[in-house]
Amino acid sequence: MKLLWVHPHPDLPSSRIRVVKMAAQLEELGVTGECAVYPDAWSERRALARRMNAFDAVVVHYKLPSLVDGRLWGAVEPPLVFDFDDALRYRQRPKRGSFESGTRRRRFERMMRAADAFACGNRYLAELVAPAGKPTRVLPSAVPVDVPRHPGLPRNGPTRIGWIGGRGNLASLDPLRPVLAELAGRRELVFTVIADAPYEVTGCPVEHVPWTLAGQAAALAELDVGLMPLEDDPWSRGKCAYKLLQYMAAEVCAAGSPVGMNAELIADGENGLLAATPDEWLAKLARVLDDPEERVRLARAGRATVERSYSYEAVARDWVGFLKELLE
């Protein structure tokens, strides 16, 4: 099987995670692949559309089509799979109180008409394309498992609660400021932010670890608990719980809001924690901070979840099965 992967840019995190690394993993399973960046120039887009016909299948990642793109995609002979890991149907942030966008809706509907099948990062995203009535598979964003891991036993020094992400999402931490301050008032605690910008919490010591691709894995393994708070809105419901997956792969106790895939991934009290309100966050974090054995138990169960269903090896097998079904 010969596959063409088309994506916006290799520096886009989802391109790196869902396209470049997955293409390499599929090579080990006999699916040869080529990655191409979706061009800006019209003439180059037309040339790319013609080149798509030389492959057994084409995967277009994340790029919603313009009117002209939709016509080009519709003329491609091999099956064209649209792959996405965000709720592209909606705005990322509300405008005048609404996540609706006429432009995004039209482009999303155009994509549903032009694509032959859909690879979705979670069930919520699969529901968005269900009206198209075309082959759809939930294929989560895979996480590396050959990464540094938390040693398990309590370490000397303060307990470390942490968060990883970009500066554009730091505001998601704001509702937890009082929780972190309360926890820091009870015990020796440091809040570690692995990001491209610093963050401050009054009443709680904060350590800023500048994010780098090479250094993120080691930084994650230094955490005792990793956080993924989310607002419950149309955009956040489409998030693919990647922060939680990274914590779990590092055998760090993961805690998130019960929104979208977070609630699919974590069984509360079994392989991590789910908390919906500040009071729940405070109670559940306090419990695992005071009980290192419980924290380690949850972390190990989280690691087992990732190994079983979210490693590159596991997700790549599902990709191959889906592609074979399409070609048959």
BANU-650301 format. One line per field, with one value per atom (N, C-alpha, C): residue in three letters; atom name; y, z, x. Coordinates in steps of 0.05 Angstrom, whole numbers. Atoms other than C-alpha are relative to their C-alpha. Layout:
N
domar: c(ALA	...)
rodren: c(CA	...)
y: c(Y	...)
z: c(Z	...)
x: c(X	...)
end
This chain:
328
domar: c(MET	MET	MET	LYS	LYS	LYS	LEU	LEU	LEU	LEU	LEU	LEU	TRP	TRP	TRP	VAL	VAL	VAL	HIS	HIS	HIS	PRO	PRO	PRO	HIS	HIS	HIS	PRO	PRO	PRO	ASP	ASP	ASP	LEU	LEU	LEU	PRO	PRO	PRO	SER	SER	SER	SER	SER	SER	ARG	ARG	ARG	ILE	ILE	ILE	ARG	ARG	ARG	VAL	VAL	VAL	VAL	VAL	VAL	LYS	LYS	LYS	MET	MET	MET	ALA	ALA	ALA	ALA	ALA	ALA	GLN	GLN	GLN	LEU	LEU	LEU	GLU	GLU	GLU	GLU	GLU	GLU	LEU	LEU	LEU	GLY	GLY	GLY	VAL	VAL	VAL	THR	THR	THR	GLY	GLY	GLY	GLU	GLU	GLU	CYS	CYS	CYS	ALA	ALA	ALA	VAL	VAL	VAL	TYR	TYR	TYR	PRO	PRO	PRO	ASP	ASP	ASP	ALA	ALA	ALA	TRP	TRP	TRP	SER	SER	SER	GLU	GLU	GLU	ARG	ARG	ARG	ARG	ARG	ARG	ALA	ALA	ALA	LEU	LEU	LEU	ALA	ALA	ALA	ARG	ARG	ARG	ARG	ARG	ARG	MET	MET	MET	ASN	ASN	ASN	ALA	ALA	ALA	PHE	PHE	PHE	ASP	ASP	ASP	ALA	ALA	ALA	VAL	VAL	VAL	VAL	VAL	VAL	VAL	VAL	VAL	HIS	HIS	HIS	TYR	TYR	TYR	LYS	LYS	LYS	LEU	LEU	LEU	PRO	PRO	PRO	SER	SER	SER	LEU	LEU	LEU	VAL	VAL	VAL	ASP	ASP	ASP	GLY	GLY	GLY	ARG	ARG	ARG	LEU	LEU	LEU	TRP	TRP	TRP	GLY	GLY	GLY	ALA	ALA	ALA	VAL	VAL	VAL	GLU	GLU	GLU	PRO	PRO	PRO	PRO	PRO	PRO	LEU	LEU	LEU	VAL	VAL	VAL	PHE	PHE	PHE	ASP	ASP	ASP	PHE	PHE	PHE	ASP	ASP	ASP	ASP	ASP	ASP	ALA	ALA	ALA	LEU	LEU	LEU	ARG	ARG	ARG	TYR	TYR	TYR	ARG	ARG	ARG	GLN	GLN	GLN	ARG	ARG	ARG	PRO	PRO	PRO	LYS	LYS	LYS	ARG	ARG	ARG	GLY	GLY	GLY	SER	SER	SER	PHE	PHE	PHE	GLU	GLU	GLU	SER	SER	SER	GLY	GLY	GLY	THR	THR	THR	ARG	ARG	ARG	ARG	ARG	ARG	ARG	ARG	ARG	ARG	ARG	ARG	PHE	PHE	PHE	GLU	GLU	GLU	ARG	ARG	ARG	MET	MET	MET	MET	MET	MET	ARG	ARG	ARG	ALA	ALA	ALA	ALA	ALA	ALA	ASP	ASP	ASP	ALA	ALA	ALA	PHE	PHE	PHE	ALA	ALA	ALA	CYS	CYS	CYS	GLY	GLY	GLY	ASN	ASN	ASN	ARG	ARG	ARG	TYR	TYR	TYR	LEU	LEU	LEU	ALA	ALA	ALA	GLU	GLU	GLU	LEU	LEU	LEU	VAL	VAL	VAL	ALA	ALA	ALA	PRO	PRO	PRO	ALA	ALA	ALA	GLY	GLY	GLY	LYS	LYS	LYS	PRO	PRO	PRO	THR	THR	THR	ARG	ARG	ARG	VAL	VAL	VAL	LEU	LEU	LEU	PRO	PRO	PRO	SER	SER	SER	ALA	ALA	ALA	VAL	VAL	VAL	PRO	PRO	PRO	VAL	VAL	VAL	ASP	ASP	ASP	VAL	VAL	VAL	PRO	PRO	PRO	ARG	ARG	ARG	HIS	HIS	HIS	PRO	PRO	PRO	GLY	GLY	GLY	LEU	LEU	LEU	PRO	PRO	PRO	ARG	ARG	ARG	ASN	ASN	ASN	GLY	GLY	GLY	PRO	PRO	PRO	THR	THR	THR	ARG	ARG	ARG	ILE	ILE	ILE	GLY	GLY	GLY	TRP	TRP	TRP	ILE	ILE	ILE	GLY	GLY	GLY	GLY	GLY	GLY	ARG	ARG	ARG	GLY	GLY	GLY	ASN	ASN	ASN	LEU	LEU	LEU	ALA	ALA	ALA	SER	SER	SER	LEU	LEU	LEU	ASP	ASP	ASP	PRO	PRO	PRO	LEU	LEU	LEU	ARG	ARG	ARG	PRO	PRO	PRO	VAL	VAL	VAL	LEU	LEU	LEU	ALA	ALA	ALA	GLU	GLU	GLU	LEU	LEU	LEU	ALA	ALA	ALA	GLY	GLY	GLY	ARG	ARG	ARG	ARG	ARG	ARG	GLU	GLU	GLU	LEU	LEU	LEU	VAL	VAL	VAL	PHE	PHE	PHE	THR	THR	THR	VAL	VAL	VAL	ILE	ILE	ILE	ALA	ALA	ALA	ASP	ASP	ASP	ALA	ALA	ALA	PRO	PRO	PRO	TYR	TYR	TYR	GLU	GLU	GLU	VAL	VAL	VAL	THR	THR	THR	GLY	GLY	GLY	CYS	CYS	CYS	PRO	PRO	PRO	VAL	VAL	VAL	GLU	GLU	GLU	HIS	HIS	HIS	VAL	VAL	VAL	PRO	PRO	PRO	TRP	TRP	TRP	THR	THR	THR	LEU	LEU	LEU	ALA	ALA	ALA	GLY	GLY	GLY	GLN	GLN	GLN	ALA	ALA	ALA	ALA	ALA	ALA	ALA	ALA	ALA	LEU	LEU	LEU	ALA	ALA	ALA	GLU	GLU	GLU	LEU	LEU	LEU	ASP	ASP	ASP	VAL	VAL	VAL	GLY	GLY	GLY	LEU	LEU	LEU	MET	MET	MET	PRO	PRO	PRO	LEU	LEU	LEU	GLU	GLU	GLU	ASP	ASP	ASP	ASP	ASP	ASP	PRO	PRO	PRO	TRP	TRP	TRP	SER	SER	SER	ARG	ARG	ARG	GLY	GLY	GLY	LYS	LYS	LYS	CYS	CYS	CYS	ALA	ALA	ALA	TYR	TYR	TYR	LYS	LYS	LYS	LEU	LEU	LEU	LEU	LEU	LEU	GLN	GLN	GLN	TYR	TYR	TYR	MET	MET	MET	ALA	ALA	ALA	ALA	ALA	ALA	GLU	GLU	GLU	VAL	VAL	VAL	CYS	CYS	CYS	ALA	ALA	ALA	ALA	ALA	ALA	GLY	GLY	GLY	SER	SER	SER	PRO	PRO	PRO	VAL	VAL	VAL	GLY	GLY	GLY	MET	MET	MET	ASN	ASN	ASN	ALA	ALA	ALA	GLU	GLU	GLU	LEU	LEU	LEU	ILE	ILE	ILE	ALA	ALA	ALA	ASP	ASP	ASP	GLY	GLY	GLY	GLU	GLU	GLU	ASN	ASN	ASN	GLY	GLY	GLY	LEU	LEU	LEU	LEU	LEU	LEU	ALA	ALA	ALA	ALA	ALA	ALA	THR	THR	THR	PRO	PRO	PRO	ASP	ASP	ASP	GLU	GLU	GLU	TRP	TRP	TRP	LEU	LEU	LEU	ALA	ALA	ALA	LYS	LYS	LYS	LEU	LEU	LEU	ALA	ALA	ALA	ARG	ARG	ARG	VAL	VAL	VAL	LEU	LEU	LEU	ASP	ASP	ASP	ASP	ASP	ASP	PRO	PRO	PRO	GLU	GLU	GLU	GLU	GLU	GLU	ARG	ARG	ARG	VAL	VAL	VAL	ARG	ARG	ARG	LEU	LEU	LEU	ALA	ALA	ALA	ARG	ARG	ARG	ALA	ALA	ALA	GLY	GLY	GLY	ARG	ARG	ARG	ALA	ALA	ALA	THR	THR	THR	VAL	VAL	VAL	GLU	GLU	GLU	ARG	ARG	ARG	SER	SER	SER	TYR	TYR	TYR	SER	SER	SER	TYR	TYR	TYR	GLU	GLU	GLU	ALA	ALA	ALA	VAL	VAL	VAL	ALA	ALA	ALA	ARG	ARG	ARG	ASP	ASP	ASP	TRP	TRP	TRP	VAL	VAL	VAL	GLY	GLY	GLY	PHE	PHE	PHE	LEU	LEU	LEU	LYS	LYS	LYS	GLU	GLU	GLU	LEU	LEU	LEU	LEU	LEU	LEU	GLU	GLU	GLU)
rodren: c(N	CA	C	N	CA	C	N	CA	C	N	CA	C	N	CA	C	N	CA	C	N	CA	C	N	CA	C	N	CA	C	N	CA	C	N	CA	C	N	CA	C	N	CA	C	N	CA	C	N	CA	C	N	CA	C	N	CA	C	N	CA	C	N	CA	C	N	CA	C	N	CA	C	N	CA	C	N	CA	C	N	CA	C	N	CA	C	N	CA	C	N	CA	C	N	CA	C	N	CA	C	N	CA	C	N	CA	C	N	CA	C	N	CA	C	N	CA	C	N	CA	C	N	CA	C	N	CA	C	N	CA	C	N	CA	C	N	CA	C	N	CA	C	N	CA	C	N	CA	C	N	CA	C	N	CA	C	N	CA	C	N	CA	C	N	CA	C	N	CA	C	N	CA	C	N	CA	C	N	CA	C	N	CA	C	N	CA	C	N	CA	C	N	CA	C	N	CA	C	N	CA	C	N	CA	C	N	CA	C	N	CA	C	N	CA	C	N	CA	C	N	CA	C	N	CA	C	N	CA	C	N	CA	C	N	CA	C	N	CA	C	N	CA	C	N	CA	C	N	CA	C	N	CA	C	N	CA	C	N	CA	C	N	CA	C	N	CA	C	N	CA	C	N	CA	C	N	CA	C	N	CA	C	N	CA	C	N	CA	C	N	CA	C	N	CA	C	N	CA	C	N	CA	C	N	CA	C	N	CA	C	N	CA	C	N	CA	C	N	CA	C	N	CA	C	N	CA	C	N	CA	C	N	CA	C	N	CA	C	N	CA	C	N	CA	C	N	CA	C	N	CA	C	N	CA	C	N	CA	C	N	CA	C	N	CA	C	N	CA	C	N	CA	C	N	CA	C	N	CA	C	N	CA	C	N	CA	C	N	CA	C	N	CA	C	N	CA	C	N	CA	C	N	CA	C	N	CA	C	N	CA	C	N	CA	C	N	CA	C	N	CA	C	N	CA	C	N	CA	C	N	CA	C	N	CA	C	N	CA	C	N	CA	C	N	CA	C	N	CA	C	N	CA	C	N	CA	C	N	CA	C	N	CA	C	N	CA	C	N	CA	C	N	CA	C	N	CA	C	N	CA	C	N	CA	C	N	CA	C	N	CA	C	N	CA	C	N	CA	C	N	CA	C	N	CA	C	N	CA	C	N	CA	C	N	CA	C	N	CA	C	N	CA	C	N	CA	C	N	CA	C	N	CA	C	N	CA	C	N	CA	C	N	CA	C	N	CA	C	N	CA	C	N	CA	C	N	CA	C	N	CA	C	N	CA	C	N	CA	C	N	CA	C	N	CA	C	N	CA	C	N	CA	C	N	CA	C	N	CA	C	N	CA	C	N	CA	C	N	CA	C	N	CA	C	N	CA	C	N	CA	C	N	CA	C	N	CA	C	N	CA	C	N	CA	C	N	CA	C	N	CA	C	N	CA	C	N	CA	C	N	CA	C	N	CA	C	N	CA	C	N	CA	C	N	CA	C	N	CA	C	N	CA	C	N	CA	C	N	CA	C	N	CA	C	N	CA	C	N	CA	C	N	CA	C	N	CA	C	N	CA	C	N	CA	C	N	CA	C	N	CA	C	N	CA	C	N	CA	C	N	CA	C	N	CA	C	N	CA	C	N	CA	C	N	CA	C	N	CA	C	N	CA	C	N	CA	C	N	CA	C	N	CA	C	N	CA	C	N	CA	C	N	CA	C	N	CA	C	N	CA	C	N	CA	C	N	CA	C	N	CA	C	N	CA	C	N	CA	C	N	CA	C	N	CA	C	N	CA	C	N	CA	C	N	CA	C	N	CA	C	N	CA	C	N	CA	C	N	CA	C	N	CA	C	N	CA	C	N	CA	C	N	CA	C	N	CA	C	N	CA	C	N	CA	C	N	CA	C	N	CA	C	N	CA	C	N	CA	C	N	CA	C	N	CA	C	N	CA	C	N	CA	C	N	CA	C	N	CA	C	N	CA	C	N	CA	C	N	CA	C	N	CA	C	N	CA	C	N	CA	C	N	CA	C	N	CA	C	N	CA	C	N	CA	C	N	CA	C	N	CA	C	N	CA	C	N	CA	C	N	CA	C	N	CA	C	N	CA	C	N	CA	C	N	CA	C	N	CA	C	N	CA	C	N	CA	C	N	CA	C	N	CA	C	N	CA	C	N	CA	C	N	CA	C	N	CA	C	N	CA	C	N	CA	C	N	CA	C	N	CA	C	N	CA	C	N	CA	C	N	CA	C	N	CA	C	N	CA	C	N	CA	C	N	CA	C	N	CA	C	N	CA	C	N	CA	C	N	CA	C	N	CA	C	N	CA	C	N	CA	C	N	CA	C	N	CA	C	N	CA	C	N	CA	C	N	CA	C	N	CA	C	N	CA	C	N	CA	C	N	CA	C	N	CA	C	N	CA	C	N	CA	C	N	CA	C	N	CA	C	N	CA	C	N	CA	C	N	CA	C	N	CA	C	N	CA	C	N	CA	C	N	CA	C	N	CA	C	N	CA	C	N	CA	C	N	CA	C	N	CA	C	N	CA	C	N	CA	C	N	CA	C	N	CA	C	N	CA	C	N	CA	C	N	CA	C)
y: c(-24	0	25	-25	68	24	-20	127	28	-28	203	14	-16	245	29	-29	319	14	-13	366	30	-28	441	7	-8	444	-19	20	396	11	-11	445	2	1	441	-25	24	394	-23	23	353	-12	11	346	-19	16	320	-26	23	273	-19	17	247	-6	5	251	-10	7	251	-25	23	202	-25	23	158	-11	10	154	-18	16	128	-27	25	77	-19	17	52	-13	12	40	-27	25	-14	-22	19	-47	-4	4	-46	20	-21	17	22	-21	61	27	-26	135	22	-24	203	23	-23	268	25	-25	333	22	-23	402	12	-11	432	27	-25	489	23	-25	561	8	-9	574	-18	15	553	-20	18	523	-24	23	480	-18	17	456	-17	15	435	-22	21	398	-22	20	364	-18	16	341	-20	19	310	-23	20	275	-20	18	245	-25	23	198	-23	21	160	-17	14	134	-18	17	80	14	-16	128	25	-27	200	7	-10	227	30	-29	302	7	-6	326	29	-26	386	22	-23	431	-1	-2	451	13	-9	462	26	-23	527	-11	9	524	-14	12	509	-26	25	458	-22	20	422	-13	11	413	-17	15	389	-27	25	338	-19	17	313	-15	13	296	-20	19	254	-29	27	181	-19	18	143	10	-9	145	22	-22	211	0	1	207	28	-24	271	-7	7	266	26	-25	316	-7	4	323	25	-23	388	4	-5	411	23	-21	450	12	-11	461	25	-22	513	19	-18	574	-11	8	562	16	-17	620	14	-11	650	29	-28	713	9	-10	753	-23	20	694	-26	24	641	-13	15	587	-5	5	584	19	-16	609	-10	7	610	-10	7	606	-28	26	547	-22	20	511	-7	6	518	-16	14	495	-29	27	436	-17	15	415	-6	5	422	-23	22	376	-26	25	325	-10	8	325	-11	7	320	-25	23	267	-25	26	193	-14	12	175	19	-18	205	-15	10	191	21	-20	226	-7	4	236	-10	10	220	-3	6	201	26	-25	273	10	-8	290	-18	19	227	7	-8	252	24	-24	317	-7	8	280	-21	21	228	6	-6	266	-7	6	251	-29	28	176	-15	13	156	-15	15	108	18	-16	136	-18	16	110	19	-16	139	-11	7	138	22	-20	174	9	-9	215	-17	19	166	15	-13	181	-19	17	155	-13	13	104	-6	3	99	27	-26	160	-4	2	174	-2	4	153	8	-7	176	-25	23	132	-15	14	116	7	-5	124	30	-28	192	9	-11	236	21	-22	285	26	-26	356	3	-6	387	-19	13	351	18	-16	374	-6	1	387	15	-14	407	1	-4	427	4	-5	425	11	-11	466	26	-25	530	24	-24	601	7	-6	606	-15	16	555	4	-4	581	9	-10	614	-23	22	545	-7	5	543	20	-21	606	-10	9	570	-16	16	528	16	-16	586	-3	3	584	-28	27	509	-5	4	510	16	-16	566	-14	14	526	-24	24	463	8	-9	501	10	-8	529	-23	23	459	-17	19	425	13	-10	435	-8	5	442	20	-17	469	-6	3	481	5	-1	467	4	-7	499	-5	6	468	13	-16	520	20	-20	574	28	-25	628	-6	5	635	4	-2	633	5	-7	660	-9	7	635	13	-12	679	-21	19	637	-27	27	579	4	-2	572	-12	9	565	-2	4	537	-1	0	554	-16	16	501	6	-6	527	-25	24	477	-3	7	443	-28	26	383	-22	20	348	-3	1	365	-6	3	356	-26	26	282	-2	1	289	18	-19	349	-12	13	309	-21	21	252	11	-13	302	7	-7	314	-24	21	276	-1	-2	299	19	-17	327	8	-12	372	5	-8	382	11	-12	429	10	-9	446	12	-10	489	-20	17	450	16	-15	482	-15	15	460	-5	3	471	-20	17	438	-29	27	377	-16	13	362	-6	4	362	-30	28	295	-10	9	291	-5	7	294	5	-6	326	-24	23	269	-24	23	217	3	-4	248	-5	5	247	-30	28	175	-16	14	153	3	-5	184	-12	13	144	21	-22	209	-1	0	212	23	-19	247	9	-11	293	19	-18	327	6	-6	358	-22	21	308	11	-12	340	-15	13	305	-25	25	252	-4	4	265	-21	19	227	-27	27	171	-13	10	163	-8	5	167	-11	10	123	10	-15	166	-20	17	133	-27	26	75	4	-5	103	30	-29	177	13	-15	232	18	-20	272	18	-20	337	22	-19	384	27	-25	438	6	-6	475	-17	17	436	-29	27	370	-1	-1	390	1	-2	409	-26	25	345	-22	23	297	4	-4	330	-3	3	334	-29	29	260	-13	14	238	13	-12	288	-11	11	260	-30	30	187	-7	6	173	-28	27	99	1	-3	118	14	-15	167	-19	19	113	-21	19	63	11	-12	111	5	-5	129	-25	25	57	-11	8	42	17	-18	103	-8	10	78	-25	25	10	7	-8	45	10	-11	82	-23	22	20	-17	18	-19	12	-11	30	26	-26	95	3	-1	77	1	-1	87	-28	27	12	-8	7	4	15	-16	62	-6	6	44	-25	24	-25	7	-9	9	15	-14	55	-19	19	-3	-15	14	-40	18	-19	22	4	-4	34	-24	24	-38	-3	2	-36	19	-20	27	-11	9	-4	-25	24	-69	8)
z: c(0	0	0	2	-20	8	-13	20	-2	0	11	24	-23	75	-7	6	64	25	-26	123	-3	2	138	3	-5	166	20	-19	201	28	-26	259	15	-14	274	17	-17	335	-11	9	305	-25	24	239	9	-10	278	12	-15	321	-18	14	273	-28	28	206	-2	4	207	15	-16	264	-7	7	244	-26	26	172	4	-5	198	14	-13	243	-20	20	185	-19	16	145	11	-13	195	-5	5	178	-30	29	103	-16	14	86	-7	7	47	-2	-1	54	-8	7	31	12	-12	68	-17	16	32	15	-12	59	-20	18	31	-9	10	-14	2	0	-13	-29	27	-88	-14	14	-131	-20	20	-186	14	-14	-134	12	-10	-104	-22	22	-172	-8	6	-185	21	-21	-117	-4	4	-133	-22	21	-197	10	-10	-160	19	-19	-110	-14	15	-165	-2	1	-162	25	-26	-92	3	-6	-65	16	-17	-15	8	-7	7	27	-25	78	1	-3	84	30	-28	155	5	-13	187	-19	18	126	-12	11	112	-28	28	37	-6	12	2	-22	21	-54	-22	21	-105	9	-12	-59	-1	-1	-52	-27	27	-127	-7	5	-131	14	-15	-76	-11	10	-106	-26	25	-171	4	-5	-137	-2	4	-157	24	-23	-96	23	-24	-30	14	-14	5	28	-28	81	12	-15	121	29	-27	187	17	-16	244	29	-29	319	15	-13	334	-11	9	329	-20	20	265	-9	6	256	15	-18	311	3	-8	333	24	-24	383	24	-22	425	-9	9	425	-10	10	387	4	-8	415	14	-16	461	-15	16	405	-12	13	380	-29	28	314	-19	21	251	-27	26	184	-19	18	147	7	-8	187	-6	5	181	-30	29	105	-9	8	98	11	-11	144	-16	16	105	-28	26	40	3	-5	70	1	-3	87	-27	27	15	-16	17	-16	9	-10	29	-3	2	22	26	-26	94	20	-21	161	21	-23	213	22	-20	277	26	-25	341	23	-22	386	-9	8	387	-5	4	392	-29	28	326	-20	18	294	-2	1	312	-18	17	276	-30	28	210	-6	3	221	-22	21	176	-28	27	116	-7	6	123	-14	14	101	21	-19	131	19	-20	196	21	-21	247	20	-21	314	2	-1	311	17	-18	372	-7	3	372	17	-15	391	16	-17	445	2	-3	449	28	-27	505	8	-7	501	10	-12	546	29	-29	615	17	-16	670	29	-28	741	15	-15	790	18	-16	829	30	-29	900	5	-6	934	0	2	921	21	-19	967	-13	9	962	-4	2	945	-20	20	909	-24	24	837	-15	18	803	-25	25	730	-22	24	664	-24	24	593	-22	22	534	-10	12	494	14	-14	517	-6	7	481	17	-16	529	30	-29	595	15	-14	611	11	-10	621	29	-28	687	20	-18	715	21	-21	750	23	-20	788	18	-16	817	30	-29	884	11	-9	887	5	-3	877	24	-24	929	26	-24	979	6	-3	967	10	-8	973	28	-28	1040	19	-17	1067	1	2	1044	-18	17	1007	-29	27	934	-19	22	868	-24	24	807	-24	23	744	-26	26	678	-22	22	617	-25	20	565	-12	13	519	12	-14	568	30	-29	645	9	-11	690	30	-28	760	15	-18	818	27	-26	879	22	-22	940	-5	7	904	-16	15	881	-28	28	805	-12	15	764	-29	28	691	-14	16	647	-29	28	576	-17	16	528	-23	24	477	-8	10	434	13	-10	458	30	-29	532	13	-13	543	15	-12	559	28	-25	614	21	-18	643	11	-8	646	22	-19	684	28	-26	740	15	-13	755	17	-15	808	-9	10	782	-24	23	713	-4	2	700	-29	26	640	5	-4	660	-27	24	605	6	-1	597	-16	15	573	-22	23	505	-26	25	432	-9	9	418	19	-19	482	-1	2	473	-22	22	410	6	-7	446	4	0	443	24	-26	515	-1	4	492	24	-24	555	19	-17	595	-10	11	548	5	-6	557	29	-29	633	5	-5	632	-12	12	585	18	-19	635	27	-26	691	22	-18	723	4	-6	758	-16	18	708	12	-10	728	-20	21	680	6	0	671	-15	14	650	-25	24	582	-24	24	515	5	-1	507	28	-28	578	14	-14	603	-12	12	553	9	-6	571	29	-29	647	13	-18	691	28	-25	754	23	-22	811	-8	9	768	-14	14	720	0	-1	737	16	-14	765	-19	14	737	21	-19	771	-16	15	747	13	-14	800	17	-17	842	26	-24	904	-6	7	867	-6	5	842	27	-26	913	15	-15	945	-12	13	893	-1	0	887	28	-27	962	8	-7	968	-11	11	920	9	-11	947	27	-27	1017	0	2	993	-24	23	950	-12	10	944	-19	17	914	-26	23	867	-19	16	843	-13	11	834	-25	22	789	-24	21	751	-16	13	736	-17	16	713	-25	23	668	-21	19	637	-14	13	624	-21	20	589	-25	23	543	-16	14	527	-16	12	510	-24	20	467	-14	11	453	-9	10	435	-31	29	363	-12	10	354	-1	-1	376	-20	18	336	-29	28	274	-10	8	273	-8	7	273	-26	25	217	-24	22	173	-5	3	187	-14	12	168	-30	28	104	-17	16	82	-5	5	92	-22	21	49	-28	26	-7	-10	7	-5	-10)
x: c(17	0	18	-15	26	-18	17	0	13	-9	6	-13	9	0	3	-1	-17	-7	4	-12	8	-6	-6	29	-28	65	12	-11	113	4	-3	121	-27	26	46	0	-1	41	-16	16	-15	12	-13	23	23	-23	84	-10	10	42	-16	19	-11	9	-8	25	29	-28	101	8	-8	111	-17	17	51	8	-10	76	24	-24	142	-7	9	106	-13	13	64	20	-21	127	8	-8	144	-21	21	78	-5	1	90	-16	14	52	20	-19	100	-15	13	86	18	-14	104	-15	13	90	4	-1	74	-14	13	59	-20	20	-5	8	-12	18	-20	16	-7	-8	5	-2	-21	20	-61	12	-12	-17	12	-12	19	-21	22	-46	-12	11	-71	20	-20	-5	-1	2	-11	-24	24	-82	5	-6	-57	18	-19	-1	-13	14	-50	-9	11	-74	21	-21	-7	1	-1	-22	-25	23	-68	-21	19	-99	14	-11	-90	-12	9	-95	6	-3	-107	-5	2	-95	-6	7	-130	-9	4	-135	-28	27	-207	2	-3	-217	-15	14	-234	-18	19	-286	16	-17	-231	12	-12	-197	-21	21	-263	-4	2	-268	24	-24	-196	-2	1	-206	-21	22	-271	8	-9	-234	23	-22	-180	-11	9	-186	2	-3	-158	-18	15	-197	15	-12	-185	-12	7	-186	6	-6	-194	5	-9	-157	0	1	-170	-2	-1	-160	-10	13	-197	-28	27	-269	0	-4	-255	-26	26	-329	-6	6	-327	24	-21	-287	15	-15	-231	-9	10	-257	-25	26	-327	3	3	-344	-28	26	-401	-16	12	-415	-6	6	-419	25	-22	-372	-7	8	-410	15	-13	-376	-11	11	-411	22	-22	-344	10	-9	-320	-21	21	-387	0	1	-387	24	-24	-316	0	2	-328	-19	19	-389	11	-14	-349	19	-18	-297	-15	15	-350	-10	8	-374	23	-22	-305	15	-15	-273	-16	12	-287	-3	0	-274	13	-9	-255	15	-15	-202	-1	7	-223	15	-16	-183	-16	16	-242	-29	28	-316	-16	14	-340	4	-6	-305	-13	13	-333	-30	28	-403	-4	3	-390	-2	1	-379	-20	19	-433	-21	20	-484	9	-10	-439	-6	6	-454	22	-23	-384	17	-16	-333	15	-12	-307	13	-13	-257	12	-13	-236	28	-28	-160	14	-10	-132	29	-28	-68	18	-17	-14	21	-20	37	24	-23	109	1	-2	119	29	-28	195	11	-6	201	9	-6	230	-25	24	183	6	-2	169	10	-11	208	-19	20	146	1	-2	172	2	-3	166	29	-27	226	4	-5	260	-8	8	237	-30	29	169	-14	16	113	-4	2	107	-26	23	41	8	-9	49	-20	16	20	18	-16	47	-18	16	23	12	-8	28	-12	9	19	-29	28	-47	-20	18	-77	5	-6	-48	-24	23	-114	-18	16	-145	7	-8	-106	-12	9	-138	-20	18	-196	13	-13	-146	19	-18	-106	-7	7	-145	6	-5	-139	30	-29	-63	10	-8	-56	-7	10	-97	18	-17	-56	28	-27	10	1	1	-13	0	2	-20	25	-23	44	21	-21	109	-6	10	88	12	-9	114	-18	16	71	19	-19	113	-15	13	92	20	-18	125	-12	13	109	20	-16	135	-4	4	114	-4	3	115	-29	26	54	3	-2	42	-25	22	-1	6	-4	-7	-4	2	7	10	-11	39	26	-25	112	-4	2	115	27	-25	172	-7	4	174	22	-19	208	-6	5	214	-3	6	183	20	-14	228	-8	8	213	19	-19	277	-2	-1	268	-27	26	193	-3	4	196	13	-14	248	-14	14	210	-26	25	145	5	-6	178	6	-5	195	-25	26	121	-10	14	82	-30	28	13	0	3	-4	-29	27	-64	-9	12	-111	-28	26	-167	-11	13	-217	-28	27	-279	-18	19	-341	-13	11	-353	5	-2	-358	28	-28	-284	15	-15	-257	-9	9	-301	14	-14	-261	29	-28	-193	5	-7	-157	15	-12	-132	30	-28	-60	17	-15	-34	-2	4	-64	16	-15	-34	30	-29	35	6	-5	29	-1	3	5	23	-23	61	24	-22	110	-4	8	76	-3	7	53	-30	29	-15	-13	13	-61	-27	26	-120	-11	12	-168	-29	29	-236	-15	15	-290	-14	9	-297	10	-9	-295	15	-16	-241	12	-10	-215	-16	18	-276	0	-3	-265	26	-26	-192	3	-4	-196	-25	21	-238	8	-7	-239	5	-8	-202	11	-12	-178	26	-26	-125	6	-4	-128	-23	21	-173	-15	17	-231	-12	10	-253	-14	16	-308	-2	2	-309	25	-23	-257	1	1	-280	9	-9	-271	30	-29	-202	15	-14	-182	0	3	-208	17	-13	-180	31	-29	-112	12	-10	-105	3	-1	-120	25	-23	-66	27	-24	-16	7	-4	-26	4	-2	-25	17	-17	36	-5	5	18	-24	23	-50	8	-10	-15	15	-15	32	-18	19	-25	-14	14	-63	19	-19	0	7	-7	17	-24	23	-54	-3	1	-51	21	-21	14	-10	10	-18	-22	20	-77	13	-14	-30	14	-13	11	-20	20	-52	-13	18	-90	10	-7	-52	29	-27	19	0	-1	43	-4	3	45	-30	28	-28	-16	16	-56	7	-8	-16	-14	14	-48	-29	28	-117	0	-2	-95	1	-3	-74	-26	25	-139	-21	19	-180	6	-7	-141	-6	6	-147	-30	29	-222	-9	8	-227	8	-9	-186	-15	16	-226	-28)
end
